[in-house]
Amino acid sequence: MTRDVVSTYAMAHLMAAHTGVAMFRAASSRHEGSPWAAELVALTAEIEADRASLEQIVRTTGRHPGSVPQRAARYALEGVGHLSRVLHWPTELASLAELEKLRGGVSAKAVGWEILLAAATHDHRLSRVDLEELLERAHDQSHRLHTIHLQMAQVLFNSP
């Protein structure tokens, strides 16, 4: 894998990371006062830290993050909100679907860390130790989101 490919790969994941941060912030805001509020706030802070780590990886591989990822995140987030309005989903169902998107994003992030970890075998600009920690944290985030998602579904489907 050439350095240019690693850099391009990291930059693509950075665009997705900006979208993920925006989605986690929105979810945290929407669920303020809910049983999941504190966990979503904690997850949002971790997701923001993960994005900062990825920005550093992008810089380490010789690229500058620039403003493209932020613009991509804004457009992606607008599309997510538009889809829920088009489907006329009730708020509770939209919240459940929102958690599915967050879980998918964290799963994709874990895959990204796995690929960068594999690249670190040949690209010494990447820290295997840091990437292993990021991957472990993504797995933990995934587990926590899974728990919230199931709890939310139980409340939704068991309500009168």
C-alpha positions as CSV (number, residue, x, y, z in Angstrom):
1,M,0.0,0.0,0.0
2,T,1.5,3.3,-1.0
3,R,1.6,6.3,1.3
4,D,-0.8,8.2,-1.0
5,V,-3.4,5.4,-0.7
6,V,-3.1,5.4,3.1
7,S,-3.5,9.2,3.2
8,T,-6.5,9.1,0.8
9,Y,-8.1,6.3,2.8
10,A,-7.7,8.2,6.1
11,M,-9.1,11.4,4.5
12,A,-12.2,9.5,3.3
13,H,-12.8,8.2,6.8
14,L,-12.3,11.7,8.1
15,M,-15.2,13.0,6.0
16,A,-17.3,10.2,7.5
17,A,-16.0,11.1,11.0
18,H,-17.3,14.7,10.7
19,T,-20.7,13.3,9.8
20,G,-20.6,11.0,12.8
21,V,-19.7,13.8,15.2
22,A,-22.6,15.9,13.8
23,M,-25.0,13.0,14.2
24,F,-23.9,12.1,17.7
25,R,-24.2,15.8,18.7
26,A,-27.7,15.9,17.3
27,A,-28.7,12.6,19.0
28,S,-27.3,13.9,22.4
29,S,-29.3,17.1,22.0
30,R,-32.5,15.3,21.0
31,H,-32.3,12.8,23.9
32,E,-31.5,15.3,26.6
33,G,-33.4,14.3,29.8
34,S,-33.9,10.7,28.6
35,P,-32.5,7.6,30.3
36,W,-29.8,7.6,27.6
37,A,-28.7,11.2,27.8
38,A,-25.6,10.8,29.9
39,E,-24.3,7.8,27.9
40,L,-24.9,9.7,24.6
41,V,-23.1,12.7,25.9
42,A,-20.1,10.5,26.9
43,L,-20.2,8.7,23.5
44,T,-20.3,12.1,21.7
45,A,-17.1,13.2,23.6
46,E,-15.4,10.0,22.6
47,I,-16.5,10.3,19.0
48,E,-15.1,13.8,18.9
49,A,-11.8,12.6,20.3
50,D,-11.7,9.8,17.8
51,R,-12.2,12.4,15.0
52,A,-9.3,14.4,16.4
53,S,-7.1,11.3,16.4
54,L,-8.0,10.7,12.7
55,E,-7.3,14.3,11.9
56,Q,-3.8,13.8,13.3
57,I,-3.4,10.6,11.3
58,V,-4.3,12.6,8.2
59,R,-1.7,15.2,9.0
60,T,0.9,12.5,9.8
61,T,0.3,11.0,6.4
62,G,1.1,14.4,4.7
63,R,-2.4,15.8,4.1
64,H,-4.2,18.7,5.5
65,P,-7.8,18.0,6.7
66,G,-9.1,21.3,5.3
67,S,-12.8,22.2,5.2
68,V,-14.1,19.5,2.8
69,P,-14.9,17.0,5.5
70,Q,-17.0,19.6,7.4
71,R,-19.0,20.5,4.3
72,A,-19.5,16.8,3.5
73,A,-20.8,16.2,7.1
74,R,-23.3,19.1,6.8
75,Y,-24.7,17.8,3.5
76,A,-24.9,14.2,4.8
77,L,-26.7,15.3,8.0
78,E,-29.2,17.3,6.1
79,G,-29.9,14.2,4.0
80,V,-30.5,12.1,7.1
81,G,-33.0,14.6,8.5
82,H,-34.8,14.8,5.1
83,L,-35.3,11.1,4.9
84,S,-37.1,11.0,8.3
85,R,-39.4,13.8,7.2
86,V,-40.2,12.2,3.9
87,L,-41.1,8.9,5.6
88,H,-43.3,10.8,8.2
89,W,-41.9,8.7,11.0
90,P,-43.1,9.4,14.5
91,T,-40.3,10.8,16.8
92,E,-39.8,7.6,18.7
93,L,-39.4,5.5,15.5
94,A,-37.0,8.2,14.0
95,S,-35.0,8.0,17.3
96,L,-34.7,4.2,16.9
97,A,-33.6,4.6,13.3
98,E,-31.1,7.3,14.4
99,L,-29.5,4.9,16.8
100,E,-29.2,2.4,13.9
101,K,-27.3,5.0,11.9
102,L,-25.0,5.7,14.9
103,R,-24.3,2.0,15.3
104,G,-23.5,1.7,11.6
105,G,-21.2,4.6,11.8
106,V,-19.3,3.2,14.7
107,S,-19.0,-0.2,13.0
108,A,-17.6,1.5,9.9
109,K,-15.2,3.4,12.1
110,A,-14.0,0.1,13.6
111,V,-13.4,-1.2,10.1
112,G,-11.4,1.9,9.2
113,W,-9.2,1.4,12.3
114,E,-8.7,-2.2,11.3
115,I,-7.5,-1.3,7.8
116,L,-5.2,1.5,9.1
117,L,-3.8,-1.0,11.6
118,A,-3.1,-3.4,8.8
119,A,-1.4,-0.6,6.9
120,A,0.7,0.2,9.9
121,T,2.5,-3.0,9.3
122,H,4.2,-1.3,6.3
123,D,3.6,2.4,7.0
124,H,5.6,3.4,10.0
125,R,4.0,6.8,10.2
126,L,1.0,5.0,11.7
127,S,1.1,4.0,15.4
128,R,0.0,0.4,15.9
129,V,-0.5,1.1,19.7
130,D,-2.7,4.1,19.0
131,L,-4.7,2.3,16.4
132,E,-5.2,-0.7,18.6
133,E,-6.6,1.6,21.4
134,L,-8.9,3.3,18.9
135,L,-10.2,0.0,17.6
136,E,-10.8,-1.3,21.2
137,R,-12.7,1.9,22.0
138,A,-14.8,1.6,18.9
139,H,-15.8,-2.0,19.9
140,D,-16.7,-0.6,23.4
141,Q,-18.7,2.2,21.8
142,S,-20.5,-0.3,19.6
143,H,-21.5,-2.4,22.6
144,R,-22.8,0.6,24.5
145,L,-24.8,1.8,21.5
146,H,-26.2,-1.7,21.1
147,T,-27.4,-1.6,24.8
148,I,-29.0,1.9,24.3
149,H,-30.6,0.8,21.1
150,L,-32.2,-2.3,22.6
151,Q,-33.4,-0.4,25.6
152,M,-35.0,2.2,23.4
153,A,-36.7,-0.5,21.3
154,Q,-38.1,-2.1,24.4
155,V,-39.5,1.2,25.6
156,L,-41.0,1.9,22.2
157,F,-42.5,-1.5,21.5
158,N,-43.7,-2.1,25.0
159,S,-45.5,1.3,25.4
160,P,-49.3,1.3,25.4
